Amino acid sequence: MQLLDARPGELILDLGCGDGALTERVASYRCTVIGVDSSLPQLEAAKGRGLNVVLMDGRQLGFQRRFDAVFTNAALHWMKMPETVVAGVTNSLKTGGRFIGEFGGKGNVEQIRSTLHDILRMHGIDPMPIDPWYYPSPEEYSELLSKFGFIVSYMELIPRPTKLPGDILGWLEVFAQPFTQAVAEPERPSFLQEVRDQLATRLRDDNGNWVADYVRLRFKATK
C-alpha cells in the first residue's frame, strides 16, 4: 500500500483482484478501483463487497490508457506469457502511470515445485508443459519492464518462509491442481502422498508444523 501511494480521485486497476480484500483497502483511499480476475467464484465474492469488478484474463487486458496505477498482489505468477501481461498493463496506463505489485519470485516454493516435478517424471509425465507458475528473478523482471518503457524504481526479492495452517496436503490440493490432474484419477491420492512423504523431511519441523518456502518479488515501476 505504501508503494502504491493511492491518492483521492485516482483510477486504479487491481489486476488479479481475487475476492477483493485488497481492492477494498485500495478503495478506502477515496480512489476509484476496478478489479479484474479470471475466476468467477472469486469475482462473486468481490461483488459481495460492493466492488466494481470485471471477468477478464490478465493476458488479455482490454483497457486503453485509462488508469493512474495498476496494482497486483499474488497473481502474476499464475500468468504465463508475461510479455503479453506487461504489454496489457502498459496499454492500460496513462503516461506517467504506476505499476506496483508483489508475486512469487525466483525460488518461490522451490522445494515443493521440484518435488512435484520429480515425482511426475517417476510417473512418466513431463512436468514442464503442466507447470502453471512463472517465478522470475529481479533482473529478469526488471529487464522485461524496461523493454516496455517502464522505469523501475524498486525491485526486491523477499524470502518469506510461511507456516501453513494445516498439513501440506491441504496446500497441494488447492495450489498444485494442474500437477495432480495430470495423473490418472485413481492414482492421485497416492501421488499426493508421495509428494508429502518427500517434503516431510524438508518442510516439516520437529513439532509437526509445515512451512512453505515462499519467496516474493515486490516492485514499483513508472511508465
Secondary structure as a PSIPRED ss2 file (coil, helix, strand):
# PSIPRED VFORMAT (PSIPRED V4.0)

   1 M C   1.000  0.000  0.000
   2 Q C   1.000  0.000  0.000
   3 L C   1.000  0.000  0.000
   4 L C   1.000  0.000  0.000
   5 D C   1.000  0.000  0.000
   6 A C   1.000  0.000  0.000
   7 R C   1.000  0.000  0.000
   8 P C   1.000  0.000  0.000
   9 G C   1.000  0.000  0.000
  10 E C   1.000  0.000  0.000
  11 L E   0.000  0.000  1.000
  12 I E   0.000  0.000  1.000
  13 L E   0.000  0.000  1.000
  14 D E   0.000  0.000  1.000
  15 L E   0.000  0.000  1.000
  16 G C   1.000  0.000  0.000
  17 C C   1.000  0.000  0.000
  18 G C   1.000  0.000  0.000
  19 D C   1.000  0.000  0.000
  20 G C   1.000  0.000  0.000
  21 A H   0.000  1.000  0.000
  22 L H   0.000  1.000  0.000
  23 T H   0.000  1.000  0.000
  24 E H   0.000  1.000  0.000
  25 R H   0.000  1.000  0.000
  26 V H   0.000  1.000  0.000
  27 A H   0.000  1.000  0.000
  28 S C   1.000  0.000  0.000
  29 Y C   1.000  0.000  0.000
  30 R C   1.000  0.000  0.000
  31 C C   1.000  0.000  0.000
  32 T E   0.000  0.000  1.000
  33 V E   0.000  0.000  1.000
  34 I E   0.000  0.000  1.000
  35 G E   0.000  0.000  1.000
  36 V E   0.000  0.000  1.000
  37 D E   0.000  0.000  1.000
  38 S C   1.000  0.000  0.000
  39 S C   1.000  0.000  0.000
  40 L H   0.000  1.000  0.000
  41 P H   0.000  1.000  0.000
  42 Q H   0.000  1.000  0.000
  43 L H   0.000  1.000  0.000
  44 E H   0.000  1.000  0.000
  45 A H   0.000  1.000  0.000
  46 A H   0.000  1.000  0.000
  47 K H   0.000  1.000  0.000
  48 G C   1.000  0.000  0.000
  49 R C   1.000  0.000  0.000
  50 G C   1.000  0.000  0.000
  51 L C   1.000  0.000  0.000
  52 N E   0.000  0.000  1.000
  53 V E   0.000  0.000  1.000
  54 V E   0.000  0.000  1.000
  55 L E   0.000  0.000  1.000
  56 M C   1.000  0.000  0.000
  57 D C   1.000  0.000  0.000
  58 G C   1.000  0.000  0.000
  59 R C   1.000  0.000  0.000
  60 Q C   1.000  0.000  0.000
  61 L C   1.000  0.000  0.000
  62 G C   1.000  0.000  0.000
  63 F C   1.000  0.000  0.000
  64 Q C   1.000  0.000  0.000
  65 R C   1.000  0.000  0.000
  66 R C   1.000  0.000  0.000
  67 F E   0.000  0.000  1.000
  68 D E   0.000  0.000  1.000
  69 A E   0.000  0.000  1.000
  70 V E   0.000  0.000  1.000
  71 F E   0.000  0.000  1.000
  72 T E   0.000  0.000  1.000
  73 N E   0.000  0.000  1.000
  74 A C   1.000  0.000  0.000
  75 A C   1.000  0.000  0.000
  76 L H   0.000  1.000  0.000
  77 H H   0.000  1.000  0.000
  78 W H   0.000  1.000  0.000
  79 M C   1.000  0.000  0.000
  80 K C   1.000  0.000  0.000
  81 M C   1.000  0.000  0.000
  82 P H   0.000  1.000  0.000
  83 E H   0.000  1.000  0.000
  84 T H   0.000  1.000  0.000
  85 V H   0.000  1.000  0.000
  86 V H   0.000  1.000  0.000
  87 A H   0.000  1.000  0.000
  88 G H   0.000  1.000  0.000
  89 V H   0.000  1.000  0.000
  90 T H   0.000  1.000  0.000
  91 N H   0.000  1.000  0.000
  92 S H   0.000  1.000  0.000
  93 L E   0.000  0.000  1.000
  94 K E   0.000  0.000  1.000
  95 T E   0.000  0.000  1.000
  96 G E   0.000  0.000  1.000
  97 G E   0.000  0.000  1.000
  98 R E   0.000  0.000  1.000
  99 F E   0.000  0.000  1.000
 100 I E   0.000  0.000  1.000
 101 G E   0.000  0.000  1.000
 102 E E   0.000  0.000  1.000
 103 F E   0.000  0.000  1.000
 104 G E   0.000  0.000  1.000
 105 G C   1.000  0.000  0.000
 106 K C   1.000  0.000  0.000
 107 G C   1.000  0.000  0.000
 108 N C   1.000  0.000  0.000
 109 V C   1.000  0.000  0.000
 110 E H   0.000  1.000  0.000
 111 Q H   0.000  1.000  0.000
 112 I H   0.000  1.000  0.000
 113 R H   0.000  1.000  0.000
 114 S H   0.000  1.000  0.000
 115 T H   0.000  1.000  0.000
 116 L H   0.000  1.000  0.000
 117 H H   0.000  1.000  0.000
 118 D H   0.000  1.000  0.000
 119 I H   0.000  1.000  0.000
 120 L H   0.000  1.000  0.000
 121 R H   0.000  1.000  0.000
 122 M H   0.000  1.000  0.000
 123 H C   1.000  0.000  0.000
 124 G C   1.000  0.000  0.000
 125 I C   1.000  0.000  0.000
 126 D C   1.000  0.000  0.000
 127 P C   1.000  0.000  0.000
 128 M C   1.000  0.000  0.000
 129 P C   1.000  0.000  0.000
 130 I C   1.000  0.000  0.000
 131 D C   1.000  0.000  0.000
 132 P C   1.000  0.000  0.000
 133 W C   1.000  0.000  0.000
 134 Y C   1.000  0.000  0.000
 135 Y C   1.000  0.000  0.000
 136 P C   1.000  0.000  0.000
 137 S C   1.000  0.000  0.000
 138 P H   0.000  1.000  0.000
 139 E H   0.000  1.000  0.000
 140 E H   0.000  1.000  0.000
 141 Y H   0.000  1.000  0.000
 142 S H   0.000  1.000  0.000
 143 E H   0.000  1.000  0.000
 144 L H   0.000  1.000  0.000
 145 L H   0.000  1.000  0.000
 146 S H   0.000  1.000  0.000
 147 K H   0.000  1.000  0.000
 148 F C   1.000  0.000  0.000
 149 G C   1.000  0.000  0.000
 150 F C   1.000  0.000  0.000
 151 I E   0.000  0.000  1.000
 152 V E   0.000  0.000  1.000
 153 S E   0.000  0.000  1.000
 154 Y E   0.000  0.000  1.000
 155 M E   0.000  0.000  1.000
 156 E E   0.000  0.000  1.000
 157 L E   0.000  0.000  1.000
 158 I E   0.000  0.000  1.000
 159 P E   0.000  0.000  1.000
 160 R E   0.000  0.000  1.000
 161 P E   0.000  0.000  1.000
 162 T E   0.000  0.000  1.000
 163 K E   0.000  0.000  1.000
 164 L C   1.000  0.000  0.000
 165 P C   1.000  0.000  0.000
 166 G C   1.000  0.000  0.000
 167 D C   1.000  0.000  0.000
 168 I H   0.000  1.000  0.000
 169 L H   0.000  1.000  0.000
 170 G H   0.000  1.000  0.000
 171 W H   0.000  1.000  0.000
 172 L H   0.000  1.000  0.000
 173 E H   0.000  1.000  0.000
 174 V H   0.000  1.000  0.000
 175 F H   0.000  1.000  0.000
 176 A C   1.000  0.000  0.000
 177 Q H   0.000  1.000  0.000
 178 P H   0.000  1.000  0.000
 179 F H   0.000  1.000  0.000
 180 T H   0.000  1.000  0.000
 181 Q C   1.000  0.000  0.000
 182 A C   1.000  0.000  0.000
 183 V C   1.000  0.000  0.000
 184 A C   1.000  0.000  0.000
 185 E H   0.000  1.000  0.000
 186 P H   0.000  1.000  0.000
 187 E H   0.000  1.000  0.000
 188 R H   0.000  1.000  0.000
 189 P H   0.000  1.000  0.000
 190 S H   0.000  1.000  0.000
 191 F H   0.000  1.000  0.000
 192 L H   0.000  1.000  0.000
 193 Q H   0.000  1.000  0.000
 194 E H   0.000  1.000  0.000
 195 V H   0.000  1.000  0.000
 196 R H   0.000  1.000  0.000
 197 D H   0.000  1.000  0.000
 198 Q H   0.000  1.000  0.000
 199 L H   0.000  1.000  0.000
 200 A H   0.000  1.000  0.000
 201 T H   0.000  1.000  0.000
 202 R H   0.000  1.000  0.000
 203 L H   0.000  1.000  0.000
 204 R E   0.000  0.000  1.000
 205 D C   1.000  0.000  0.000
 206 D C   1.000  0.000  0.000
 207 N C   1.000  0.000  0.000
 208 G C   1.000  0.000  0.000
 209 N C   1.000  0.000  0.000
 210 W E   0.000  0.000  1.000
 211 V E   0.000  0.000  1.000
 212 A E   0.000  0.000  1.000
 213 D E   0.000  0.000  1.000
 214 Y E   0.000  0.000  1.000
 215 V E   0.000  0.000  1.000
 216 R E   0.000  0.000  1.000
 217 L E   0.000  0.000  1.000
 218 R E   0.000  0.000  1.000
 219 F E   0.000  0.000  1.000
 220 K E   0.000  0.000  1.000
 221 A E   0.000  0.000  1.000
 222 T E   0.000  0.000  1.000
 223 K C   1.000  0.000  0.000
